[in-house]
Amino acid sequence: MKFDPIPLMCECGCPPIRIHSVGFTPGGQLVIHWRCLACKKTMYVVKDVAQCCEEAMAHTGRVFRADPDGESDRRFLESLGIRP
């Protein structure tokens, strides 16, 4: 599967070794949570999903279609082991 990775880094400059959890806020923002093994800080990255799509479209020229009922989002999250 092709995808554009989201660059993740702790404040100390180290990338995460393990992601603790991934989820969505009620406002539709993507949240990625991990604990940095280098400096022991708990990190949360919050990204607006619409902004992620805009950045990906600008970077790749691809067009994303809306999924009004969220069915494809649900299937994608379940494929990652995330249950609503």
C-alpha positions in Angstrom: 0.0 0.0 0.0 1.3 3.4 -0.9 1.1 6.2 1.7 2.7 9.5 2.8 4.3 9.1 6.2 3.7 11.7 8.9 7.1 12.8 10.2 7.2 12.3 14.0 9.9 13.4 16.3 10.2 14.1 20.0 11.3 17.6 21.3 14.7 16.1 21.9 15.0 15.1 18.2 14.5 11.4 18.5 11.9 9.6 16.4 9.4 7.3 18.2 10.5 3.6 18.5 6.9 2.5 19.3 3.6 4.3 19.0 1.5 3.9 22.1 -1.9 4.9 20.6 -3.5 6.6 17.7 -7.0 8.2 17.8 -9.3 11.0 16.8 -10.5 14.0 18.9 -14.2 14.8 18.8 -13.2 17.8 16.6 -11.8 15.5 13.9 -8.1 15.8 14.7 -5.7 12.9 14.5 -3.7 12.2 17.7 -0.5 10.1 17.9 0.8 9.2 21.4 4.2 7.7 22.3 6.8 7.9 25.1 10.3 8.9 24.0 12.9 6.3 25.0 15.7 8.8 24.9 14.4 11.5 27.2 11.4 9.7 28.7 8.9 12.5 27.7 5.3 11.6 26.9 4.6 12.9 23.4 1.3 13.7 21.7 1.2 14.9 18.1 -2.1 16.4 17.0 -2.8 17.0 13.3 -5.9 18.3 11.7 -7.1 15.5 9.3 -8.3 18.1 6.7 -4.8 19.7 6.8 -3.1 16.3 6.3 -5.3 15.7 3.2 -4.5 19.2 1.9 -0.7 18.7 2.4 -0.9 15.3 0.7 -2.8 16.7 -2.3 -0.3 19.5 -2.6 2.7 17.1 -2.3 1.4 14.3 -4.6 -1.3 15.9 -6.7 -3.8 13.2 -5.7 -7.4 14.0 -5.0 -9.2 12.6 -2.0 -12.9 11.8 -2.1 -15.2 12.5 0.8 -16.6 9.5 2.7 -19.8 10.9 4.2 -20.7 7.8 6.2 -17.1 7.1 7.3 -17.3 3.5 6.2 -13.9 3.5 4.5 -12.4 5.2 7.6 -13.8 2.6 9.9 -12.4 -0.3 7.7 -9.0 1.4 7.6 -8.9 1.9 11.4 -10.0 -1.7 12.0 -7.3 -2.9 9.6 -4.8 -1.2 12.0 -6.4 -2.9 15.0 -8.2 0.2 16.2 -11.9 -0.3 17.2 -14.3 2.6 17.5 
